[in-house]
Amino acid sequence: MKAILLDGSFATDSFSDRVTRALTTELRTQGWDIEYVILRDKKIGNCSGDFFCWIRSPGICHINDDNRDLAAAIIASDLLIYLTPVTFGGYSSVLKRMVDHQIQNISPFFASIDGETHHEKRYVKYPDFLVVGWMDEPDERAEAVFRYLVQRNAINFYAQNFVTGIILTSHSNGEITSLAQGWLMNLRNCQSSVRVKLPDVKVTLNGNIHIRKALLLVGSPRTRNSNSNSIGEYLFDQLRTQSITTDKIYLYTVLRTPEKLRAFDEAIEAADLIVLAFPLYVDSLPSPVIELLEYIAANRKGLKRRGQLFAAIANCGFPEAQHNMTALRICELFTGHAGFEWAGSLALGGGEAIAGKPLIEGGGRTIHIRKSLDEAAEALRQGHAIPQSAQEKIGKSVIPHWVYRMVGGLGWKKQARRYGADESLREQPYEVKPEK
């Protein structure tokens, strides 16, 4: 039996050592062969969102770094383990960078699971799934979001059994060992974690913040050619008609550039309203976006706060908008850590229909999106939260889901044909060959 442990801890976080010791001891006692990977020590670039691992080199990421070896090792394993600090109810950016690359291990074609659209399997067998997250103190909302994220990942990665473990950093080594034994016993007995629901949204705005300056954060690697930019730009066009000064930052251009980070800090502090628009990546936000949220929260810790609103807009390629909800709850929890006031969110399904073009060019296909954003802009202008009616408008699917799945499959074949890969979309490059 093979187990692979992906350690998504930061260099400053020593708690993962205690968790790792407890888990590896128990796994070896039970006869597991273990591969332990400290992700921060690996060379793993950010997922570029180009889907080349589906349409140009099916099953293999076009970024030739350690992510390929790890994707192959995951398929060859019987148990996949994530280790991570609970970050706004989600994974650390260190872990999420590798999680984003795991789309190469599934197929671009669509399938219906419990009436909901997901991607098909690429491989016959996938490992069981154990995710262990730690927190400094109990947080029911963060824990609920974390458990829900693991549950969603388990569906999309076709794990037959999955277990979510939550630890407090105040737990003793003996308590951690006992918990580890329980998690592994549940997996051994095929007792997956109890399915949970996302907690309700908490919005407490009273409209007393005067919006003079708004900042749009575009969290897509496609920057100005992205759906996120199209959606955010339309919203900000409406704000500009109300004499609100606006600014925009493409987040993928900010990281690891000191000058741009300083300008980013200044823009954040100057804004009365911040709107984050991003694409869904494996049930959550893209890793670089999470990294910047971590940066903002750490940078603002202990600072004197003033009233600032934060809202988020997520879009995904699935026709059902609810796929975005986990990521948006993570955004909500982030606001509490960063000292912002949560102004609500919008979730869009079937985002690929926009094709990165201005919404007005979409005609009737985007009218429900534009009506939603008009309503959201009016509420935000007045310092109010995005209303439920705006969420309902943008969440409507314009075509039946079964039609979307069928047309989507044809679309992937058409894109792959440009690279001569239309006949190899179901390739299994990391398939484990049976021993002779």
Secondary structure, DSSP 4 states (H G I P E B T S, - for coil): -EEEEEE---TT--HHHHHHHHHHHHHHHTT-EEEEEEGGGS--PPP-S--HHHHTSTTS-SS-SHHHHHHHHHHT-SEEEEEEE-BTTB--HHHHHHHHGGGGGEEEEEEEETTEEEEEESSS---EEEEEEEESS--HHHHHHHHHHHHHHHHHTT-SSEEEEEEETT--HHHHHHHHHHHHHHHHTT-PPPP--PPPP-----S-----EEEEEE--TTGGGSHHHHHHHHHHHHHHTTT-EEEEEEGGGTTT-HHHHHHHHHHHHH-SEEEEEEE-BTTB--HHHHHHHHHHHHHHTTPPP---EEEEEEE-SSS-GGGGHHHHHHHHHHHHHHT-EEEEEEEES-GGGTTTS-GGGGGGGGHHHHHHHHHHHHHHHTTPPPPHHHHHHHT--SS-HHHHHHHHHHHHHHHHHTTT-TT-TT--TTPPPPP-
